Amino acid sequence: MMLLVREQVARYKGNTSKINSIQQMKNYMIKKGYSPKTIKSYVNHIKHLDHALNGKMSPESIEDYLLTLLNERQLSHAYVNQMINAVKIYSQFRFKLNSERLHGYIRPKSVHKLPKVMSKDDVKRLFEVTENLKHKTELMLAYSCGLRVSEVANLKVTDIDSKRMVVVIHQGKGRKDRITGLSIKMLEQLRE
């Protein structure tokens, strides 16, 4: 593993245009407000792509590799779409491609699967076996209001509006604010 990292560092040290392109890509994404996780993911995609193509990246070789990911490696369409997003941003800086050429990458159709949903009895049992009041309230809040773990963790008392029976989520996923409904049972649990 360490040898692979050294090889990648050596490859990038020898090619300052790649380093500059990746840094320009990072700076662009920071300015556009991408999350740090997305930036890290896209940079890793580009480094992986460069490694897979032995440093011989071109728009044509990238398209061939994307096809390989789908056909031979059977990777998910979501993964390939994320790779295309990374490549589009990187290509602006590395290959100086215009916007018309960037739209040439064909995206695989995304797969929509039904979510796995717990039954009412399973949810009830989950709440019954949780003895810690704080943890039980957090679980109930996440379930009843449809909140993510990070949203529950960042929630403040002032975000709960008992007059309008809503919970205000500030800067959730995608740095967006949203409002979700609050049930009477959930409000009683929060007050407890």
N, C-alpha and C positions, 0 to 999 in steps of 0.2 A: 504494500500500500504506500509506504513512504517513498519507494522507488518511483512509483507512478506519479506521485506529487512532484518529485524532483524533476522528472522528465517534462511535466507540464510547465513548471516554472522555467526550466531551461529553454523550452520551446518559445515561451512568451518573452523571455529576456532577449532572445535573439531577434524578435520581430516587434519593433516598437510601434509599427502601425496597428498591430493587433491590440497591443496594450492601450494605445491611444483610442482606438475604436471602442474598446470595452469601457474605458473611462468616460468617453463622450456619451456612450449609451447610458451609463450609470447617472451621469450628470443630467441628461435629458429626462430620465425617468424620475429623478428627484424633483426636478423643476415641474414636471407634470403631476406630481403628487402621488406617485406609486408607493405602495407600502414597502418597507424594508424587506419583508419576506418575498414579495414579488420580484424585487430587484435582485435579490440573492438567487432566486429560482431561475430567472432569465439569464443571468450571468453564468450560472452552472449549466444551463442548457447550451449556451454558446460554447463554453469550454468543452463540454462533452461532445458536441458536434464537431468541433475542431479536432479533437482527439480521434474521433471515429473516422474522419476524412483525412487523417494524417497531415493536417495543416494545409491541405489543398482545397480550401473552400472557394466555391464559385456558386453563382445562382443555380446553375445546372446540376452541380454535384449535390447541392442542398435539396433540390427537388427529388433527385434520385434517392437520397438518404431518407427523406420523409416517406417515400413510397416503401422503402425497406422496413421502416418502423411499423408501418401498418400491415404489410403483407407477410414478411418473414418473422419479425419479432412479435407480431400480434399485440402491439401496445394499444392502449385505449385511445379512443378518438380525442378524449379530453387532453391526454398527454401530448398528442401530436398537435392539437390546436394551440396548446401553450407553447410548444416548440416553435410553431409558426409565428406566434406573437413575438417571441424573443428574436427570431430571425428577421422579422420585418423591421424591428427597431434597430437591430445590429447592422442590417444591410444598408440603412441610410448613411451610416458613418463609415463602414468598411468598404463598401462598393460604390458609394455615392450614387445609389440608385434613385431615380425619380419616383414619385408616388404612383405613376401608372404601372411601372414594373413591379413595385411592391405588392400590388393587388393581384399579381399573377399566381400566387401560391393558392392552390386549391385546397380548401378545408374539408376534412371528412365530416360527414353528417354526425351530429352529436346524438348520443343514445340517451333516451329518456326512460328511466326505470321507475317503477312505483316504489315509494319509500316503505321501509319496514316499520310498521306501526305496532306499538304494544297494545294489548287488549286492555279494556277498562279494569278487569280484575288484576292484571299484572301491574298496572300503574297504582292501583289501590294498595296492593301488597307491598310495593316499593316504598310507598309513603308510610305504611304501617310499621315496617321493620326498621325504618330510620328513626333512631331514638333521639339524636341530637336535634334540638329545636331549630337551631340555625341552619343546619344542613337540610333538614326536612323542608324548611321554608324556602331555601334556595332551590331545591329540586321542584317544589310545587310552583314556584315563580317561573322557573325555566319552562316547565311543562304547560302551565295554564296560560302564560303570556307569549309563548313561543320565542323565548330569549335564548341567545347563545351564552355559553359559559362566561366569556369575557364581558358580555353585557350585564349579566347578573353580578359579576365581581365588581363592576364599575358603577353599579346603581347606587344612587344616593336617596335619602329620605325625601328630599325636595323634588325628586323625579316622579314621585307617586302623587297623583292628583285624585284624591278621594271624592271631590265634588263632581268632577266630570267622569270619574271611574275609568281613568286611563293611566298608563305608565309611559313616561317619555324617555326614550332611549336616545342619548346624545352620542354622536360619532360612532355609530355601530359599524357593521361591515361596509366597506367602501366609503368610510367617513361620512355616512349619511345619518341624519336624525330621523326618527320615526316615532309613531305613537301606536301603542297596542292596548287592547281592552283589558280591564281589570274586573274580575268577578267579585261578588260580595264575599264569597267563601275565602278567596285569596286575600281580600282586604282584612278580614277577621284574623286570618293566619298571620299577616304582617303585623297587625296591632298586638297580637299575643307575643 
